[in-house]
Amino acid sequence: MFEYDEETAVKFILNYLPQDLKDRFTDDDIYYILDVICEFYEKSDWLSEDDEEQEEKELIQFIIKQAAKDEIGTFTEEEVKLILVAESAYSDTLDIPD
């Protein structure tokens, strides 16, 4: 079993994204979003699989609001969703249990 490595995750995510988004996001943007994902799960009770679709919607909105609040940037729901898909694909390569 492999460990989650944030630096490797950022590289994987940036490579996974469509070309137009690769130019839009920096390494720092992806590090920030990964940190906000962790913050979301620390603050919420969303560690069950009861309503994954609702969880994803709330996570996307949380990331968008935090990024605006912290003056990191303005991200669209579609952009954030693609980053979440890329992060999930990275996690799947590690064989980490859900």
C-alpha positions, 0 to 999 in steps of 0.5 A: 500500500502506498502513502498519499503524497501531496507533492505527487498528488499535485503533479498527478492532478495537474497532468490529469486536467484538460490542457486549458485547466493546466494553464489556469491552475498553479501548483499552489492553487492545487495545494490550496484546494487539497488543504480546503478538502481536508478542512471540509472533512474535518468540519463536517460529518461527511465520511459516510457514503449515504449521499455522495452527490450531496456531499460533492455539491457541498464540498465544491461550494465550500472550496469556491467560497473559501477560495473567494474568502481567502482571495485565492481566486474565482473557481467555477463548479466545473473546474473544482469538480474536475480537480476532485475527479483528478484527486480521486483518480490519484487516490485510486492509484494508491489502493487506499481504503475509502 
